[in-house]
Amino acid sequence: MMALDSMILTVVFSAVFVYVLYGVIRAAVRDGILQADERRQKTSVEVNSSGDGT
């Protein structure tokens, strides 16, 4: 019975670890996409404002 308990406990801890890792990766990707959007918007504003003065 102890071997089965330790195996189940290992599977549960592995599942929790994978779930936490998934959350961390998902948050990092979301933040990266937001930063890219902000940079893209800033670049387009600079290009548009520099084109207006010519």
DRENPA-3360 file (N, C-alpha, C; in nm, 2 decimals, always signed):
BEGIN
1 = MMALDSMI = +0.08/-0.12/+0.00/+0.00/+0.00/+0.00/+0.09/+0.13/+0.00 ~ +0.20/+0.12/+0.07/+0.29/+0.24/+0.07/+0.34/+0.27/-0.07 ~ +0.37/+0.17/-0.15/+0.43/+0.20/-0.28/+0.32/+0.27/-0.37 ~ +0.20/+0.23/-0.35/+0.09/+0.29/-0.43/+0.07/+0.43/-0.38 ~ +0.08/+0.46/-0.25/+0.06/+0.59/-0.20/+0.17/+0.68/-0.25 ~ +0.29/+0.64/-0.25/+0.41/+0.72/-0.29/+0.40/+0.75/-0.44 ~ +0.35/+0.65/-0.52/+0.33/+0.67/-0.66/+0.22/+0.78/-0.69 ~ +0.11/+0.77/-0.62/+0.00/+0.86/-0.64/+0.05/+1.00/-0.59;
9 = LTVVFSAV = +0.12/+1.01/-0.48/+0.18/+1.14/-0.44/+0.27/+1.20/-0.54 ~ +0.35/+1.12/-0.60/+0.45/+1.16/-0.70/+0.37/+1.22/-0.82 ~ +0.27/+1.15/-0.86/+0.18/+1.19/-0.98/+0.11/+1.32/-0.95 ~ +0.06/+1.34/-0.82/-0.01/+1.46/-0.78/+0.09/+1.58/-0.78 ~ +0.21/+1.56/-0.72/+0.31/+1.67/-0.72/+0.35/+1.70/-0.86 ~ +0.37/+1.60/-0.95/+0.41/+1.63/-1.09/+0.30/+1.71/-1.16 ~ +0.18/+1.68/-1.13/+0.07/+1.75/-1.20/+0.06/+1.89/-1.15 ~ +0.08/+1.91/-1.02/+0.08/+2.05/-0.97/+0.20/+2.13/-1.02;
17 = FVYVLYGV = +0.32/+2.07/-1.03/+0.43/+2.14/-1.09/+0.41/+2.18/-1.24 ~ +0.35/+2.09/-1.31/+0.32/+2.12/-1.46/+0.22/+2.23/-1.47 ~ +0.12/+2.23/-1.38/+0.02/+2.33/-1.38/+0.08/+2.47/-1.35 ~ +0.16/+2.47/-1.25/+0.23/+2.60/-1.21/+0.32/+2.64/-1.32 ~ +0.40/+2.55/-1.38/+0.48/+2.59/-1.49/+0.40/+2.64/-1.61 ~ +0.29/+2.58/-1.64/+0.20/+2.63/-1.75/+0.16/+2.77/-1.72 ~ +0.12/+2.80/-1.59/+0.08/+2.94/-1.56/+0.19/+3.04/-1.57 ~ +0.31/+3.00/-1.54/+0.43/+3.09/-1.55/+0.46/+3.12/-1.70;
25 = IRAAVRDG = +0.46/+3.01/-1.78/+0.48/+3.03/-1.92/+0.37/+3.12/-1.99 ~ +0.25/+3.09/-1.95/+0.14/+3.16/-2.01/+0.15/+3.31/-1.97 ~ +0.18/+3.34/-1.85/+0.20/+3.48/-1.80/+0.31/+3.55/-1.88 ~ +0.42/+3.48/-1.89/+0.54/+3.54/-1.96/+0.50/+3.56/-2.11 ~ +0.43/+3.47/-2.17/+0.39/+3.50/-2.31/+0.30/+3.61/-2.32 ~ +0.20/+3.62/-2.23/+0.11/+3.74/-2.23/+0.18/+3.87/-2.22 ~ +0.28/+3.87/-2.12/+0.35/+4.00/-2.10/+0.44/+4.03/-2.22 ~ +0.50/+3.93/-2.28/+0.58/+3.95/-2.40/+0.49/+4.01/-2.52;
33 = ILQADERR = +0.37/+3.96/-2.53/+0.28/+4.01/-2.64/+0.24/+4.15/-2.61 ~ +0.21/+4.18/-2.48/+0.18/+4.32/-2.45/+0.29/+4.42/-2.47 ~ +0.41/+4.38/-2.44/+0.53/+4.46/-2.46/+0.55/+4.48/-2.61 ~ +0.53/+4.38/-2.69/+0.55/+4.39/-2.83/+0.44/+4.49/-2.89 ~ +0.32/+4.48/-2.84/+0.22/+4.57/-2.89/+0.25/+4.71/-2.85 ~ +0.29/+4.73/-2.73/+0.33/+4.87/-2.69/+0.44/+4.92/-2.77 ~ +0.54/+4.84/-2.80/+0.66/+4.89/-2.88/+0.61/+4.92/-3.02 ~ +0.53/+4.83/-3.08/+0.48/+4.85/-3.21/+0.40/+4.98/-3.22;
41 = QKTSVEVN = +0.31/+5.01/-3.12/+0.23/+5.13/-3.12/+0.32/+5.25/-3.10 ~ +0.42/+5.24/-3.02/+0.51/+5.36/-3.00/+0.59/+5.38/-3.13 ~ +0.63/+5.28/-3.20/+0.70/+5.30/-3.33/+0.61/+5.36/-3.43 ~ +0.49/+5.31/-3.44/+0.40/+5.37/-3.54/+0.37/+5.52/-3.51 ~ +0.36/+5.55/-3.39/+0.33/+5.69/-3.35/+0.45/+5.78/-3.39 ~ +0.57/+5.73/-3.36/+0.69/+5.80/-3.40/+0.71/+5.82/-3.55 ~ +0.68/+5.71/-3.62/+0.68/+5.72/-3.77/+0.58/+5.82/-3.82 ~ +0.46/+5.81/-3.77/+0.35/+5.90/-3.81/+0.38/+6.05/-3.78;
49 = SSGDGT = +0.44/+6.07/-3.66/+0.47/+6.21/-3.62/+0.59/+6.27/-3.70 ~ +0.68/+6.19/-3.73/+0.80/+6.23/-3.81/+0.76/+6.26/-3.96 ~ +0.66/+6.19/-4.01/+0.61/+6.21/-4.14/+0.53/+6.33/-4.16 ~ +0.47/+6.38/-4.05/+0.38/+6.50/-4.05/+0.46/+6.63/-4.07 ~ +0.58/+6.63/-4.02/+0.66/+6.75/-4.03/+0.73/+6.78/-4.16 ~ +0.72/+6.68/-4.25/+0.79/+6.70/-4.38/+0.71/+6.77/-4.48;
% end
